[in-house]
Amino acid sequence: MLREWKHLSLSQLASRLDTHVSRQSIAKYETDYMRPRPSTLKSICKVLNVSPEYILRGYDFKWSPPTLRKADKSKIAPEFMEELLTNVNSWLASYLYTEEQVGTPHKFANPLTELTISTKNDAEQAALALRKAWDIGIGAIPNLCRLAERKGVCVFNTPLPKNLLGLNLWADDKYPVIIL
């Protein structure tokens, strides 16, 4: 549950809201026994840093196994990965909700679906194919994150352990996500 991942008790969440709500009411919201008023919903979203859509629809994406980019061979704590995926789930729900609200629905078209990449040469050919498909030429790319986002890749920046440089994964097999 998101409140618990944010390390908040029912009472702590209730005390942080802009509106007067009891911990019992919050428990009823969480069990779908009761719906919050719009002003309460807005306040809960503000405290938990999520969209109303996330709260009301309960987005829970199906995640592919992440591809980790590590600085060494040490292991990443499973608890960290679980908390990270919970946060990314919330961020992606808010990201998609915001896109929907401003009228720019999320689109990603993978121009490399037919390629199998298993060698360095395959990777170089894939890079050239991607540059051609995205019409970005062969020169330097000044802002790779911005380019990726414009092409439909969701990029999130968050503190990571020293040995984890970043990771990528898919949500619902249609939203590519990169975490730096």
Secondary structure as UniProt FT lines:
FT   HELIX           2..5
FT   TURN            6..7
FT   HELIX           10..16
FT   HELIX           23..30
FT   TURN            31..32
FT   HELIX           38..48
FT   HELIX           52..57
FT   STRAND          67..70
FT   HELIX           78..101
FT   TURN            102..103
FT   TURN            111..114
FT   HELIX           120..133
FT   TURN            134..135
FT   HELIX           144..150
FT   TURN            151..152
FT   STRAND          154..156
FT   TURN            162..163
FT   STRAND          164..171
FT   TURN            172..174
FT   STRAND          175..179
//
